[in-house]
């Protein structure tokens, strides 16, 4: 890839672009709406984007989960990258950055 990819936390003003990206990357708008609902409910624990030349080309989200009665964990979903930037390691970089931030924040 010739263009530099920047991975960063979601910022105010990214919401519409993230919604559009998720809606374009999945068969329905369900994933985009899930992210919007999690954000509105204050349950979007972590949200990172990938940018190329100022364009958001990827997104990953983490939200709280409980498994077998244990709390304090987060689940990854969704992760999306626009078609023309797929198979270039962007999803892996988003996930790695998100997992590192989750560990730093003390999530199990």
C-alpha positions as CSV (number, residue, x, y, z in Angstrom):
1,X,0.0,0.0,0.0
2,X,1.5,3.3,-1.0
3,X,-0.7,5.5,1.2
4,X,0.0,5.7,4.9
5,X,-2.7,4.3,7.2
6,X,-3.3,6.1,10.5
7,X,-5.1,4.2,13.3
8,X,-6.7,6.4,15.9
9,X,-9.6,6.5,18.4
10,X,-12.9,7.7,17.2
11,X,-13.4,11.4,17.6
12,X,-16.4,13.6,17.8
13,X,-17.7,14.2,14.3
14,X,-16.7,10.7,13.0
15,X,-20.1,9.1,13.8
16,X,-21.7,9.6,10.4
17,X,-18.7,8.4,8.5
18,X,-18.4,5.3,10.8
19,X,-22.1,4.6,10.2
20,X,-21.7,4.9,6.4
21,X,-18.6,2.7,6.4
22,X,-20.3,-0.1,8.4
23,X,-23.5,0.1,6.4
24,X,-21.5,-0.2,3.2
25,X,-19.4,-3.2,4.4
26,X,-22.2,-5.4,5.7
27,X,-25.2,-6.9,3.9
28,X,-27.6,-4.8,5.9
29,X,-27.4,-1.7,8.1
30,X,-27.7,-3.8,11.3
31,X,-24.0,-3.5,12.2
32,X,-24.0,0.3,11.6
33,X,-27.1,0.6,13.7
34,X,-25.6,-1.6,16.5
35,X,-22.6,0.8,16.7
36,X,-25.0,3.8,16.9
37,X,-27.1,2.2,19.6
38,X,-24.0,1.2,21.7
39,X,-22.6,4.8,21.4
40,X,-26.0,6.3,22.3
41,X,-26.3,4.0,25.3
42,X,-22.8,4.8,26.5
43,X,-21.8,1.2,25.9
44,X,-19.3,1.7,23.1
45,X,-16.2,1.0,25.2
46,X,-13.7,1.5,22.4
47,X,-14.0,2.7,18.8
48,X,-11.0,3.0,16.5
49,X,-10.8,4.1,12.9
50,X,-8.3,3.7,10.1
51,X,-7.7,6.7,7.9
52,X,-5.9,7.1,4.6
53,X,-5.4,10.7,3.5
54,X,-8.1,11.9,5.9
55,X,-10.7,9.3,4.7
56,X,-12.0,6.8,7.2
57,X,-11.5,3.4,5.5
58,X,-11.8,1.1,8.5
59,X,-13.5,0.7,11.9
60,X,-13.4,-1.5,14.9
61,X,-15.6,-1.4,18.0
62,X,-15.5,-3.0,21.4
63,X,-18.3,-3.2,23.9
64,X,-18.9,-4.8,27.4
65,X,-19.7,-8.5,27.6
66,X,-20.4,-10.9,30.4
67,X,-19.6,-14.6,30.0
68,X,-20.5,-17.3,32.5
69,X,-21.2,-14.8,35.2
70,X,-17.8,-13.0,34.8
71,X,-17.8,-9.3,34.0
72,X,-15.1,-6.8,33.1
73,X,-14.6,-8.1,29.6
74,X,-15.2,-6.5,26.2
75,X,-16.3,-8.1,22.9
76,X,-15.0,-7.1,19.5
77,X,-17.7,-6.4,16.9
78,X,-17.9,-5.1,14.3
79,X,-14.7,-4.7,12.3
80,X,-15.0,-3.3,8.8
81,X,-12.7,-2.1,6.0
82,X,-13.9,-0.7,2.7
83,X,-13.4,-3.0,-0.3
84,X,-10.6,-1.2,-2.0
85,X,-8.4,-1.3,1.2
86,X,-9.1,-5.0,2.2
87,X,-6.3,-7.6,2.3
88,X,-3.7,-5.0,3.3
89,X,-3.6,-5.7,7.1
90,X,-5.8,-2.8,8.1
91,X,-8.3,-4.9,10.0
92,X,-5.5,-6.6,11.9
93,X,-4.0,-3.2,12.8
94,X,-7.3,-2.0,14.0
95,X,-7.8,-5.1,16.1
96,X,-4.3,-5.0,17.5
97,X,-4.6,-1.3,18.5
98,X,-8.0,-1.9,20.1
99,X,-6.8,-4.9,22.1
100,X,-3.8,-2.9,23.3
101,X,-6.1,-0.1,24.4
102,X,-8.4,-2.6,26.2
103,X,-5.5,-4.1,28.0
104,X,-4.2,-0.7,29.0
105,X,-7.7,0.2,30.3
106,X,-7.7,-3.0,32.5
107,X,-10.3,-5.0,30.6
108,X,-10.1,-8.7,30.9
